Amino acid sequence: MLRKFFYSLLFFSILCFSVAMADDIEKGKALYKDPKLGGATSGKSCASCHSESSAAKWLNKKEYSIMGNKAKSIEEAINICIKNAMGGKGLDPKSDDMKALVAYLKYLAKK
């Protein structure tokens, strides 16, 4: 009986995690195409400059060089684009929006 309960609990936990990840990916995809992301004012979105097929290359680098700026994380790199190319204020690196964008990029990398 305890074994059955354990497996049910494990299945439920995995299912909840999968649903949460799917929600993050969908939210990230919408944000990636949003020309108002991070308070952007230029009318551009991430997708305006970065195709989905090229976006996945941005993951797992030790350092990024973007528009003459150096970034040590994907979150910093995203904010450089939001601030410089999109005319926005950027996102809190620990925010749900940033997490969703990174989840979407990770999803694209696995495609």
Phi, psi and omega per residue, in radians:
M1 nan -0.775 3.136
L2 -1.121 -0.672 3.115
R3 -1.088 -0.752 3.134
K4 -1.100 -0.735 3.104
F5 -1.087 -0.786 3.137
F6 -1.023 -0.836 -3.139
Y7 -1.139 -0.635 3.082
S8 -1.131 -0.753 3.121
L9 -1.120 -0.752 3.109
L10 -1.073 -0.818 3.123
F11 -1.040 -0.794 -3.140
F12 -1.078 -0.734 3.127
S13 -1.097 -0.777 3.116
I14 -1.118 -0.735 3.127
L15 -1.084 -0.789 3.125
C16 -1.093 -0.742 3.120
F17 -1.091 -0.753 -3.137
S18 -1.111 -0.730 3.119
V19 -1.133 -0.733 3.125
A20 -1.104 -0.736 3.113
M21 -1.119 -0.731 3.120
A22 -1.084 -0.692 3.098
D23 -1.122 -0.747 3.099
D24 -1.071 -0.728 -3.130
I25 -1.123 -0.788 3.125
E26 -1.120 -0.735 3.104
K27 -1.116 -0.753 3.114
G28 -1.061 -0.702 3.114
K29 -1.100 -0.759 3.116
A30 -1.117 -0.746 3.119
L31 -1.136 -0.655 3.137
Y32 -1.044 -0.522 -3.109
K33 -1.782 0.094 -3.061
D34 -1.550 2.008 3.133
P35 -1.280 -0.013 3.106
K36 -1.972 0.214 -3.141
L37 -0.979 2.274 3.090
G38 1.085 0.475 3.139
G39 1.361 0.376 -3.106
A40 -1.019 2.518 -3.103
T41 -2.156 -0.065 -3.045
S42 -1.479 -0.197 -3.069
G43 1.481 0.012 3.117
K44 -1.662 2.687 2.998
S45 -2.102 3.061 3.054
C46 -0.990 -0.720 -3.103
A47 -1.154 -0.339 3.124
S48 -1.113 -0.596 -3.095
C49 -1.927 -0.443 -3.041
H50 -2.118 1.922 3.067
S51 -1.142 2.745 -3.139
E52 -1.062 -0.590 -3.117
S53 -1.242 -0.505 3.129
S54 -1.556 -0.377 -3.069
A55 -1.099 -0.591 -3.089
A56 -1.136 -0.373 3.130
K57 -1.200 -0.223 -3.080
W58 -1.362 -0.227 -3.079
L59 -1.412 2.721 2.976
N60 1.063 0.547 3.002
K61 -1.666 2.672 3.096
K62 -1.456 -0.459 3.135
E63 -2.668 2.552 -3.137
Y64 -2.081 2.514 3.040
S65 -2.152 1.951 -3.040
I66 -2.324 2.114 3.073
M67 0.886 0.714 3.124
G68 1.384 0.104 3.136
N69 -1.952 2.607 3.074
K70 -1.825 2.443 3.075
A71 -2.350 2.520 -3.109
K72 -1.783 -0.040 3.129
S73 -2.540 2.808 3.100
I74 -1.103 -0.598 3.124
E75 -1.120 -0.745 3.083
E76 -1.116 -0.708 3.139
A77 -1.102 -0.745 3.105
I78 -1.049 -0.772 -3.122
N79 -1.166 -0.577 3.062
I80 -1.064 -0.771 3.119
C81 -1.145 -0.766 3.138
I82 -1.048 -0.770 -3.086
K83 -1.299 -0.801 -3.011
N84 -1.531 -0.791 -3.084
A85 -1.540 -0.538 -3.042
M86 -1.823 -0.133 3.111
G87 1.199 0.553 -3.133
G88 -1.841 -3.012 -3.117
K89 -1.732 -0.247 -3.089
G90 1.622 3.077 -3.122
L91 -2.115 2.617 2.988
D92 -1.087 2.193 -3.101
P93 -1.002 -0.383 -3.128
K94 -1.780 0.104 -3.091
S95 -1.268 2.808 3.091
D96 -1.089 -0.638 3.120
D97 -1.111 -0.763 3.127
M98 -1.132 -0.750 3.115
K99 -1.062 -0.688 3.131
A100 -1.175 -0.720 3.087
L101 -1.068 -0.790 3.132
V102 -1.145 -0.680 3.089
A103 -1.073 -0.687 3.116
Y104 -1.151 -0.737 3.103
L105 -1.107 -0.684 3.099
K106 -1.139 -0.670 3.079
Y107 -1.076 -0.790 3.135
L108 -1.088 -0.631 -3.134
A109 -1.140 -0.488 -3.130
K110 -1.541 -0.199 -3.107
K111 -1.130 nan nan
